[in-house]
Amino acid sequence: MFGFGKPKNPDAHRYYLLPGQGRGARRKHRMQLVAAWAVGAAAAGIIGGVVWFLNQRR
């Protein structure tokens, strides 16, 4: 009655979703992973190009 005692179905509230675990989360995580790989590859290319350019000047 009014929140006192045991709930009728104790398993109804056992599992809950955290933010980011809902619909479309798998696609969102995949897109973030692809973006991270792209940014990492671009940064590595730029740093590698700078190092190569500095070594060519000598």
C-alpha positions in Angstrom: 0.0 0.0 0.0 1.4 3.4 -1.0 4.9 2.2 -1.3 5.1 0.0 1.8 5.8 -3.7 1.8 7.1 -5.8 -1.0 6.5 -4.9 -4.6 4.2 -7.2 -6.6 6.9 -8.1 -9.0 10.4 -7.7 -7.5 12.1 -8.6 -10.9 10.5 -5.7 -12.7 13.0 -3.2 -11.5 16.1 -5.4 -11.2 17.7 -4.4 -14.5 17.9 -0.8 -15.8 19.8 0.9 -18.6 22.5 3.4 -18.0 22.8 6.4 -20.2 24.2 5.3 -23.6 22.9 1.7 -23.4 19.6 2.4 -25.1 18.5 2.2 -28.7 21.2 2.9 -31.3 24.1 2.7 -28.8 25.9 0.1 -30.7 25.9 2.2 -33.9 26.9 5.3 -32.0 29.9 3.5 -30.4 30.9 2.1 -33.8 30.8 5.7 -35.3 32.9 7.0 -32.4 35.4 4.2 -32.9 35.7 4.9 -36.6 36.1 8.6 -35.9 38.8 7.9 -33.3 40.7 5.7 -35.8 40.5 8.4 -38.5 41.7 11.2 -36.2 44.5 9.0 -34.9 45.6 8.1 -38.5 45.5 11.7 -39.5 47.5 12.8 -36.5 50.1 10.1 -37.0 50.4 11.1 -40.7 50.9 14.8 -39.8 53.5 14.0 -37.1 55.2 11.5 -39.4 55.3 14.1 -42.2 56.8 16.8 -39.9 59.5 14.4 -38.8 60.2 13.3 -42.4 60.4 17.0 -43.5 62.7 17.9 -40.6 65.0 15.0 -41.5 65.1 15.9 -45.2 66.4 19.4 -44.4 69.7 18.2 -43.1 
